[in-house]
């Protein structure tokens, strides 16, 4: 993430000069970078780093007048291959092979009544990358079906 930001910054600064609202970076974090994960502390460590790097880069770029907004998106449990692997790991950590029971347990923890989809996250990324979020920088958009609201 650091290297990608460093390498993209010259092009983003140039583009920002030509746009009313500047340009944008959207970093992919996780709710595990906000509240921690008892099942995978290393994952929380890395996503927490993304969260704070986003905030720090936003402040530095604003201080330097770069007009490059930096925000992050924080998905909850999403129906992807990675999400399926998470259910397998959680089942193993609980001493069971019943992945469906673990998936149902995760589903019950989401107040919205469903797990997220890749489209849910993509729409948040599009918003953060668009001029519609022109007054946002250093922010984290949580897209988790209400999981962290509890």
Order of alpha helices (4+ residues) and beta strands (2+ residues): alpha-beta-alpha-alpha-beta-alpha-alpha-alpha-beta
